[in-house]
Amino acid sequence: MNNAANFLSRSLTGKTIIRTIMFSYLLVNILLLLLLGLLSVRDSTTSLTKEITQSSYKMMEQAARGFSFNLEEATRPLVLLASHYSLGAMMNPGKEMDVERRIQHERNIADVAFGVSSLQSLVSDILILGENGYVNNLDGRKSLRWNYLFIEQDWFKQAISGTPNKGFITLGLHKQDYYLENNISKYNRPTLSIALPVKDYAREPIGAVIANLDLDKINGMFEFTSYQNNESIFMIDTQQTIIVHKDIAAIGTKLDFAGIELIYASDSGSIVTELDGKETLVIFHPTAVQGWRMISTIPMSVISGQADSLKSNLIGFIYLCLLLNLLISILITVRISRPFGRLLFTLDKIGGDSTYVKTNNYKYRELNLIGNKFKELVIRIETLVKQNYQSEIALKEVELKTLQSQINPHFLFNTLQLLQTEIVCGSTEDSNQLVLSLSSLLRYSMKQSEEMVELEQEVQNVRDYLYILNKKYDDRIDIEFCIPDQSILKHGTIKLILQPLVENVVLHGFGENPQSAKMTISVVAVKKGIMIAIRDNGRGIEKSRCEKLARQLGMRDFKPDGIGLYNVNQRIRLKFGSNYGLKLRSKEGVYTTVYVVLPKA
């Protein structure tokens, strides 16, 4: 299970077939889910828009019917007044009458007006105007300005000369500037008016009866049917002028937006356009007055907000689908990766101590074919691998024995001779240390059964060797060991790799008569493992010779004359691989440094 998990982890973090399959599956499914979500949100908004539009149609139709009914009710008193004989008599320009008859006619008109004012709710006032200058209203001219020139107003001229629409003439929007200023509810406020002309016996207009409609009551009819508080319902005339609106400041302004001509092209419908910088749903519906339109505006943001609950549910569903897709993709990946992992685990064991390949059923025919072919290949090269391995081991053993046998003879002779000199001179302490160092050195080199030792032992062996060697030169060599981290000496290394290197330093770097000689041996941890640097200030090596030695260290089949640098380098590489070994740096007459790179074994 752990092997499968490790393989799965490696497969998903590296560029692999399994990762490609998994991510491709996830990417395709995520894109499809996102597309489904976008389409669903769009369709939900569209459906909600249609639902709101249909609802607004019904409400506006009810409001239009109510407005039409109230408008018809408002025309009835106009008919009563316009056809009353007393009104015709008062407006007749060529007929003179005495005061008594005039008073009687005024009383008749007042009686009819009283019945109108008690029954009408949509009409705020009725103006009775004649071309002869006759002026009257529902309160008997008490609220009107006595010097106002009604007959010069455009709306009056339209009332006596316009074409009737469904029995009356629509005068459109105008201001009631003919009321006294103390009449706060009417003075200088806009109003809509409908009129009936008053005609004489020759059917010629001699005046008009004009009903001023209460805009607040009309607007109340519309607002009662509005969709929540975010919908605005108002009315416009044929000139796109707003004639009814809950905001008094908006009455009389022009309604303008892209596609407004569509409102007059058909009786009813809806468009989505930009209004006051916001995307808005505009719904329109006809009224009882030809050319007038009821308009409903709803911001699309409000409609989108209505779909938020659906969107949140849809997002939750998409998240759930994404989670299920992730689990399914992991399951599929595990099912595919398990046989791959078993195959790679089998192949990984080839790099160990055994080259035996076990035949497994990897579930998939292609993997079984790869496994069988690889097994055949391993069987073919197994013999060559064993032969090469054995020959390398034999070579290493021969070189180690050669190194050990070469160290002992002449070095032992020189050391004994030096010991004799110290004894004759009476230097008991130095002679005693020489004996201890020599015995430790011989004991270390003669343990041929131990190939790997702690680095601490190898460094101590070099200390003993250099102590004896430096005594030969009367301690003229300044030897320094730099090991910042003593714990690094607990790592393992190959036996007898440093002694040949320091021997080369003394022999080739300082010669037989060292002067101001200094040798520094440093042991530090590096990225690859452990680096041992042996630096001297001796003769150095000329550039061409140094480059030649560096090339020889990299050769596999080079046969050196001695057993120094090349021997040590090959032993390290045979044991730890080609990433480890020796590096050489030198400048003639200045220094030479040999770097030994070892793993943390």
C-alpha positions as a printed Julia matrix, in Angstrom:
601×3 Matrix{Float64}:
   0.0     0.0     0.0
   2.85    2.34    0.87
   4.56    1.52   -2.41
   1.38    2.36   -4.32
   1.0     5.63   -2.4
   4.62    6.59   -3.04
   4.28    5.75   -6.7
   1.06    7.75   -6.93
   2.78   10.72   -5.29
   5.69   10.56   -7.72
   3.31   10.16  -10.64
   1.35   13.3    -9.74
   4.38   15.51   -9.04
   6.34   14.6   -12.17
   5.51   14.71  -15.85
   3.99   11.25  -16.27
   1.32    9.5   -18.31
  -0.79    8.93  -15.2
  -0.71   12.62  -14.27
  -1.64   13.54  -17.84
  -4.6    11.15  -17.79
  -5.82   12.35  -14.41
  -5.43   16.07  -15.08
  -6.96   15.76  -18.57
  -9.97   13.95  -17.11
 -10.34   16.56  -14.38
  -9.87   19.48  -16.77
 -12.48   18.21  -19.24
 -15.0    17.51  -16.47
 -14.39   20.84  -14.75
 -14.88   22.7   -18.04
 -18.1    20.78  -18.71
 -19.4    21.49  -15.19
 -18.53   25.16  -15.47
 -20.24   25.34  -18.86
 -23.29   23.62  -17.39
 -23.27   26.06  -14.47
 -23.0    29.11  -16.73
 -25.8    27.87  -18.99
 -27.98   27.06  -15.98
 -27.43   30.48  -14.41
 -28.13   32.16  -17.73
 -31.27   30.08  -18.31
 -32.46   30.7   -14.75
 -32.05   34.45  -15.22
 -33.83   34.23  -18.59
 -36.67   32.2   -17.1
 -37.01   34.61  -14.19
 -37.02   37.54  -16.61
 -39.84   35.93  -18.6
 -41.78   35.21  -15.43
 -41.41   38.79  -14.21
 -42.35   40.09  -17.67
 -45.52   37.98  -17.77
 -46.42   39.04  -14.25
 -45.87   42.71  -15.13
 -48.0    42.28  -18.27
 -50.92   41.06  -16.18
 -50.53   43.78  -13.57
 -50.16   46.52  -16.19
 -53.18   45.16  -18.05
 -55.22   45.4   -14.84
 -53.92   48.93  -14.28
 -54.73   49.85  -17.89
 -58.26   48.52  -17.5
 -58.68   50.48  -14.27
 -57.35   53.62  -15.95
 -59.65   53.08  -18.92
 -62.65   52.58  -16.63
 -61.89   55.69  -14.62
 -61.32   57.65  -17.81
 -64.73   56.62  -19.11
 -66.25   57.61  -15.78
 -64.53   60.98  -16.11
 -66.09   61.59  -19.53
 -69.65   61.2   -18.28
 -69.78   64.53  -16.43
 -68.12   66.14  -19.42
 -71.01   64.91  -21.58
 -73.56   66.15  -19.05
 -71.95   69.54  -18.86
 -71.15   69.92  -22.57
 -74.76   69.08  -23.57
 -76.47   71.21  -20.91
 -78.48   74.03  -22.44
 -77.43   76.51  -19.75
 -73.77   76.01  -20.65
 -74.5    76.64  -24.34
 -76.45   79.73  -23.41
 -73.59   81.14  -21.31
 -71.05   80.53  -24.08
 -73.19   81.88  -26.96
 -71.23   84.89  -28.16
 -74.11   86.67  -29.92
 -76.88   86.33  -27.36
 -77.59   88.94  -24.75
 -79.35   87.98  -21.51
 -80.48   89.78  -18.44
 -78.99   89.26  -14.99
 -81.86   87.11  -13.79
 -81.48   84.6   -16.59
 -77.69   84.59  -16.16
 -78.07   83.82  -12.46
 -80.48   81.0   -13.29
 -78.07   79.46  -15.79
 -75.22   79.73  -13.28
 -77.34   77.9   -10.71
 -78.11   75.13  -13.2
 -74.42   74.76  -14.03
 -73.53   74.73  -10.31
 -76.08   71.94   -9.65
 -74.6    69.78  -12.38
 -71.06   70.55  -11.2
 -71.98   69.57   -7.61
 -73.11   66.14   -8.82
 -69.85   65.73  -10.75
 -67.62   66.65   -7.81
 -69.41   64.26   -5.45
 -69.08   61.21   -7.71
 -65.67   61.56   -9.36
 -62.43   60.38   -7.71
 -60.01   60.61  -10.63
 -60.98   64.16  -11.67
 -59.39   66.89   -9.58
 -61.3    69.76  -11.27
 -63.39   70.6   -14.36
 -62.77   73.83  -16.26
 -65.72   75.29  -18.21
 -64.28   77.69  -20.76
 -65.98   79.55  -23.61
 -64.49   81.45  -26.52
 -66.53   84.43  -25.4
 -64.44   84.56  -22.21
 -66.81   82.61  -19.99
 -64.87   80.83  -17.2
 -66.14   78.48  -14.52
 -65.07   75.39  -12.54
 -66.39   73.04   -9.89
 -66.03   75.53   -7.03
 -67.6    78.44   -8.92
 -64.37   80.21   -9.91
 -63.29   80.73   -6.29
 -59.85   79.13   -6.84
 -59.16   80.6   -10.32
 -57.22   83.71  -11.19
 -59.77   86.21  -12.56
 -57.38   87.78  -15.1
 -55.95   84.58  -16.6
 -56.25   84.42  -20.41
 -57.52   80.86  -20.89
 -58.51   81.32  -24.53
 -54.9    82.09  -25.5
 -53.5    78.83  -24.13
 -52.44   76.14  -26.58
 -54.23   73.43  -24.63
 -57.53   75.38  -24.86
 -57.13   75.85  -28.58
 -56.5    72.11  -28.87
 -59.64   71.42  -26.82
 -61.96   73.26  -29.24
 -60.24   72.18  -32.45
 -58.75   68.75  -31.76
 -59.92   65.4   -33.12
 -61.86   63.38  -30.51
 -60.38   60.01  -29.48
 -63.01   57.64  -28.08
 -65.38   60.56  -27.58
 -62.95   62.98  -25.94
 -59.86   65.0   -26.74
 -56.59   64.39  -24.83
 -54.79   67.63  -24.08
 -51.61   66.08  -22.77
 -49.52   67.57  -20.0
 -49.66   71.23  -18.9
 -49.15   73.25  -15.72
 -52.04   74.54  -13.62
 -50.72   78.09  -13.39
 -54.27   79.53  -13.49
 -55.04   78.67   -9.83
 -54.48   81.04   -6.97
 -51.22   80.57   -5.08
 -53.03   79.67   -1.86
 -54.32   76.53   -3.6
 -51.18   74.6    -2.74
 -52.39   71.21   -3.98
 -52.94   72.49   -7.53
 -51.04   75.71   -8.08
 -48.39   75.38  -10.78
 -48.48   71.56  -10.58
 -48.62   69.49  -13.78
 -51.83   67.8   -14.82
 -53.32   65.68  -17.57
 -56.58   66.85  -19.11
 -59.32   65.47  -21.33
 -61.87   67.74  -23.01
 -65.18   67.8   -24.85
 -65.95   70.76  -27.11
 -69.18   72.68  -26.57
 -70.96   73.43  -29.87
 -73.74   75.74  -30.87
 -76.78   74.93  -32.96
 -74.67   75.09  -36.13
 -72.28   72.48  -34.69
 -69.48   74.98  -34.41
 -67.31   74.89  -31.25
 -67.9    77.79  -28.93
 -66.02   76.46  -25.88
 -64.91   73.34  -24.07
 -65.39   71.37  -20.88
 -61.93   70.26  -19.62
 -61.39   67.66  -16.87
 -58.07   67.87  -15.04
 -57.0    64.4   -13.86
 -55.39   63.8   -10.48
 -51.87   62.49  -11.34
 -51.25   61.24   -7.78
 -54.28   58.98   -7.94
 -53.33   57.7   -11.4
 -49.81   57.0   -10.21
 -51.22   55.24   -7.15
 -53.08   52.87   -9.46
 -49.77   52.0   -11.16
 -47.69   51.72   -8.01
 -50.22   49.35   -6.47
 -49.51   46.89   -9.28
 -45.7    47.32   -9.32
 -43.34   44.37   -8.85
 -42.02   44.78   -5.29
 -40.27   48.11   -4.59
 -37.73   48.01   -7.39
 -40.16   48.45  -10.29
 -41.16   51.84  -11.61
 -44.42   52.12  -13.58
 -45.19   55.36  -15.36
 -46.89   56.67  -18.51
 -45.56   58.43  -21.58
 -47.31   60.17  -24.45
 -46.67   60.02  -28.18
 -43.73   62.42  -27.83
 -41.91   60.17  -25.31
 -42.72   62.69  -22.56
 -43.36   61.27  -19.1
 -46.89   62.35  -18.16
 -47.46   60.19  -15.04
 -44.72   59.3   -12.57
 -44.39   58.93   -8.8
 -41.49   61.37   -8.9
 -42.93   64.82   -9.7
 -39.53   65.99  -10.95
 -39.62   63.32  -13.65
 -42.99   64.48  -15.05
 -42.47   66.42  -18.26
 -39.02   64.97  -18.97
 -38.19   62.99  -22.08
 -37.66   59.23  -21.87
 -34.77   58.25  -24.11
 -32.86   55.01  -24.49
 -31.62   52.71  -27.23
 -34.57   50.95  -28.87
 -37.3    53.26  -27.61
 -38.86   53.25  -31.08
 -39.89   49.63  -30.45
 -42.36   50.85  -27.83
 -44.48   52.49  -30.52
 -43.91   49.77  -33.12
 -46.12   47.24  -31.29
 -48.84   47.31  -28.66
 -46.92   45.48  -25.93
 -43.6    43.82  -25.34
 -40.29   44.09  -23.49
 -36.67   44.94  -24.23
 -33.44   44.92  -22.23
 -31.54   48.17  -22.62
 -29.28   50.55  -20.74
 -31.18   53.18  -18.75
 -29.42   55.71  -16.52
 -26.19   53.72  -16.85
 -27.79   50.44  -15.68
 -28.96   47.41  -17.61
 -32.72   47.53  -17.29
 -35.73   45.45  -18.34
 -38.29   47.77  -19.98
 -41.87   46.46  -20.35
 -44.51   48.47  -22.23
 -48.31   48.16  -22.57
 -50.99   50.21  -24.4
 -53.56   52.42  -22.62
 -57.07   53.64  -23.38
 -55.55   56.71  -25.05
 -54.08   56.01  -28.46
 -50.32   56.55  -28.5
 -49.95   56.63  -24.73
 -47.91   53.78  -23.23
 -47.59   52.39  -19.76
 -43.9    51.71  -19.04
 -42.42   49.42  -16.39
 -38.68   49.45  -15.65
 -36.91   46.84  -13.5
 -33.09   46.8   -13.07
 -31.58   43.52  -14.27
 -29.51   43.48  -11.07
 -32.77   43.02   -9.14
 -33.75   40.11  -11.37
 -30.3    38.59  -11.01
 -30.61   38.99   -7.25
 -33.83   36.97   -7.34
 -31.8    34.11   -8.85
 -29.15   34.21   -6.1
 -30.71   31.32   -4.18
 -30.78   29.23   -7.32
 -27.2    30.22   -8.08
 -26.04   29.27   -4.57
 -27.74   25.87   -4.86
 -26.24   25.41   -8.29
 -22.76   26.35   -7.05
 -23.12   23.84   -4.21
 -24.13   21.18   -6.71
 -21.14   22.03   -8.92
 -18.8    21.8    -5.92
 -20.23   18.4    -5.09
 -19.75   17.26   -8.69
 -16.17   18.54   -8.66
 -15.48   16.6    -5.46
 -17.01   13.43   -6.93
 -14.97   13.91  -10.12
 -11.81   14.32   -8.05
 -12.55   11.11   -6.13
 -13.38    9.23   -9.32
 -10.23   10.48  -11.04
  -8.12    9.43   -8.04
  -9.79    6.0    -8.09
  -9.13    5.6   -11.82
  -5.56    6.83  -11.36
  -4.94    4.34   -8.53
  -6.31    1.48  -10.63
  -4.02    2.44  -13.49
  -1.01    3.36  -11.37
  -1.03    0.17   -9.26
   0.16   -2.17  -12.09
   2.6     0.52  -13.23
   3.9     0.77   -9.68
   4.32   -2.98   -9.41
   6.26   -3.06  -12.66
   8.49   -0.15  -11.67
   9.01   -1.63   -8.2
  10.19   -4.84   -9.84
  12.49   -2.89  -12.13
  13.83   -0.83   -9.21
  15.02   -4.01   -7.52
  17.26   -4.65  -10.5
  19.55   -1.94   -9.17
  19.98   -3.81   -5.86
  21.96   -6.87   -5.01
  19.81   -9.12   -7.17
  19.02   -8.97  -10.86
  16.23  -11.54  -10.6
  13.01  -10.37  -12.26
   9.82  -11.95  -10.96
   7.09  -12.53  -13.52
   3.85  -10.82  -12.45
   0.42  -10.42  -13.93
   0.16   -6.66  -14.4
  -3.5    -6.8   -15.48
  -2.83   -4.92  -18.7
  -1.44   -6.74  -21.74
   0.98   -3.93  -22.66
   2.57   -3.98  -19.19
   2.89   -7.77  -19.26
   4.65   -7.51  -22.62
   7.05   -4.85  -21.29
   7.76   -6.95  -18.17
   8.53  -10.1   -20.18
  10.77   -8.27  -22.64
  12.64   -6.61  -19.82
  13.11   -9.94  -18.07
  14.7   -11.34  -21.23
  17.0    -8.33  -21.44
  18.05   -8.7   -17.79
  18.85  -12.39  -18.26
  21.07  -11.54  -21.25
  23.13   -8.92  -19.41
  23.22  -10.66  -16.0
  26.33  -12.65  -16.81
  28.19   -9.59  -18.09
  27.25   -7.63  -15.0
  28.54  -10.34  -12.67
  31.79  -10.67  -14.59
  32.38   -6.94  -14.61
  31.51   -6.63  -10.91
  33.82   -9.43   -9.93
  36.68   -8.04  -12.0
  36.27   -4.61  -10.41
  36.33   -6.12   -6.93
  39.43   -8.13   -7.75
  41.14   -5.01   -9.09
  40.23   -3.08   -5.94
  41.61   -5.8    -3.67
  44.86   -6.0    -5.63
  45.32   -2.24   -5.5
  44.63   -2.14   -1.74
  47.12   -4.89   -1.05
  49.68   -3.19   -3.28
  49.19    0.05   -1.39
  49.59   -1.62    1.99
  52.68   -3.54    0.98
  54.31   -0.44   -0.49
  53.82    1.7     2.59
  55.55   -0.61    4.99
  59.2    -1.37    3.86
  61.12    1.89    3.36
  58.9     3.97    5.66
  59.43    1.45    8.47
  63.18    1.53    7.93
  63.35    5.33    8.04
  61.15    5.47   11.14
  63.32    2.94   13.03
  66.42    4.89   12.1
  64.77    8.09   13.37
  63.78    6.32   16.58
  67.35    5.19   17.15
  68.56    8.78   16.76
  66.04   10.06   19.3
  67.02    7.36   21.8
  70.75    8.09   21.39
  70.07   11.8    21.88
  68.12   11.01   25.01
  64.79   12.44   23.83
  62.55   10.09   25.79
  59.25   11.89   25.12
  59.73   12.1    21.34
  60.97    8.53   21.1
  57.97    7.35   23.1
  55.55    9.25   20.8
  57.32    7.83   17.75
  56.82    4.3    19.04
  53.12    4.95   19.74
  52.5     6.55   16.34
  54.37    3.79   14.51
  52.54    1.02   16.33
  49.17    2.69   15.63
  50.12    3.15   12.0
  51.17   -0.47   11.55
  48.13   -1.8    13.37
  45.8     0.28   11.16
  47.44   -0.74    7.88
  47.63   -4.45    8.71
  43.89   -4.9     9.36
  43.16   -5.99    5.81
  39.74   -7.45    6.67
  38.32   -3.99    7.35
  37.71   -2.15    4.09
  35.37    0.55    5.53
  36.39    2.57    8.6
  35.18    5.69   10.34
  36.6     8.92    8.94
  37.93    9.64   12.42
  40.2     6.58   12.21
  41.43    7.6     8.76
  42.24   11.12    9.99
  44.03    9.74   13.08
  46.1     7.47   10.82
  47.16   10.54    8.81
  48.04   12.37   12.05
  50.31    9.49   13.09
  51.88    9.28    9.66
  52.55   13.04    9.44
  53.94   13.11   13.0
  56.55   10.53   12.11
  57.26   12.1     8.73
  57.59   15.63   10.18
  60.1    14.39   12.79
  62.31   13.39    9.9
  62.4    17.06    8.85
  62.87   18.45   12.38
  59.24   19.7    12.52
  59.8    22.17    9.68
  56.38   21.43    8.21
  53.5    23.4     9.75
  50.6    20.93    9.81
  47.05   22.15   10.57
  43.8    20.16   10.79
  40.58   22.19   10.29
  37.46   20.21   11.25
  34.66   22.6    12.37
  32.1    19.84   12.95
  33.6    16.85   14.79
  30.42   14.8    14.29
  31.23   14.52   10.59
  34.11   12.18   11.5
  31.59    9.49   12.47
  30.75    8.81    8.82
  32.35    5.88    7.04
  35.05    5.96    4.37
  37.46    3.69    2.51
  40.59    2.74    4.4
  43.99    4.26    3.46
  42.91    6.97    0.99
  44.48   10.0     2.73
  47.95    8.64    3.51
  49.06    8.4    -0.16
  47.83   11.95   -0.75
  49.77   13.56    2.11
  52.81   11.49    1.17
  52.63   13.02   -2.34
  52.47   16.5    -0.79
  55.69   15.97    1.17
  57.5    14.17   -1.63
  56.51   16.32   -4.61
  55.43   19.58   -2.95
  58.12   20.17   -0.33
  60.98   17.89   -1.42
  63.79   16.68    0.85
  64.46   20.08    2.45
  61.16   21.8     3.36
  61.39   25.5     4.08
  58.41   27.52    5.44
  56.27   24.55    4.48
  52.62   24.44    5.48
  49.98   21.77    5.0
  46.28   22.25    5.86
  43.8    19.36    5.99
  40.14   20.47    6.13
  37.07   18.28    6.55
  33.66   19.92    5.87
  30.16   18.88    4.86
  29.05   19.8     1.32
  25.93   19.25   -0.79
  27.15   15.92   -2.16
  28.37   14.64    1.21
  31.84   15.22    2.71
  34.82   17.09    1.23
  38.4    16.69    2.46
  40.79   19.36    1.16
  44.57   18.84    1.45
  46.34   22.11    0.66
  50.06   22.91    0.64
  52.18   25.93   -0.21
  54.83   23.89   -1.99
  56.17   23.92   -5.51
  52.81   23.59   -7.21
  52.23   21.96  -10.58
  52.64   23.6   -13.94
  49.38   24.1   -15.84
  49.93   21.51  -18.59
  50.97   18.86  -16.07
  47.96   19.65  -13.86
  45.57   19.32  -16.8
  47.17   16.0   -17.77
  46.77   14.64  -14.25
  43.1    15.76  -14.21
  42.47   13.89  -17.49
  44.18   10.78  -16.18
  41.97   10.79  -13.08
  38.91   10.61  -15.35
  40.25    7.66  -17.39
  38.92    4.19  -16.56
  41.62    1.98  -18.07
  44.66    4.16  -17.37
  47.69    2.27  -16.01
  49.71    4.61  -13.77
  53.36    4.07  -12.82
  52.66    4.6    -9.09
  49.74    4.05   -6.77
  49.09    7.66   -5.67
  46.31    9.93   -6.93
  44.89    7.61   -9.6
  44.77    4.61   -7.25
  42.88    6.53   -4.55
  40.5     8.07   -7.11
  39.63    4.69   -8.66
  39.03    3.05   -5.27
  36.59    5.81   -4.32
  34.75    5.59   -7.64
  34.52    1.81   -7.54
  33.01    2.01   -4.08
  30.75    5.03   -4.27
  30.26    5.8    -7.97
  31.5     8.31  -10.54
  30.03   11.31   -8.68
  32.76   10.97   -6.04
  36.58   10.97   -6.16
  39.44   13.46   -6.44
  39.72   16.96   -7.88
  43.04   18.72   -8.36
  43.78   22.46   -8.31
  47.28   23.97   -8.45
  49.27   27.04   -9.35
  52.96   26.6   -10.04
  55.12   28.04   -7.27
  52.12   28.98   -5.1
  49.93   26.08   -3.95
  48.4    22.69   -4.68
  45.04   21.48   -3.36
  43.64   17.97   -3.63
  39.89   17.69   -2.97
  38.48   14.35   -1.86
  34.67   14.13   -2.23
  32.97   11.28   -0.32
  29.33   10.43    0.41
  27.96   10.45    3.94
  28.21    6.69    4.33
